[in-house]
Amino acid sequence: MKLYGVVGWKNAGKTGLMERLVTEITGRGVTVSTVKHAHHSFDVDHPGKDSHRHRVAGATEVLLASRNRFALMHELRDEDEPTLDTLLSKLAPVDLVLIEGYKRDAHPKVEAHRSVTGNPLIAPNDPTVRAVASDTHLDLDRPVFDLDDTKAIADFILSETDL
């Protein structure tokens, strides 16, 4: 599996770019999975549902399945947050895994940047950021794409990953 990340500060356009990239790249016949890092607590389960009751009762893992999809929930009761490599090992094989977040990991990345946020660029101090997708002109030592030019960004990622 090839890996490519999308990083950036809050409100930089990461999720929208990820969504557009998945649509564009899968539309070309490339299989894609995604990994999204959340800095906050989240839950895909709801109180009162059977799966929630299983977790609250103490189950380490609850696998919820239907004929359309399945979800495996693993409780990190006294465990550290798993590394990206650990999480990637749980994915079924695909051509490309797009990773949102995990900006400190070593895989290649595109940085999403919106000037209105006022945040500094990550790219100048991070050689793993191979290109920037921005809503403003930037003078950098690596490619800069228009944040909305999904096709060009997808072309770049697929070229970088030999897909």
Helices and strands as residue ranges (DSSP letters): E 2-7, H 14-26, E 32-36, H 50-57, E 61-65, E 70-74, H 84-88, E 96-100, E 109-113, G 115-117, G 123-125, E 129-134, E 144-146, H 150-160
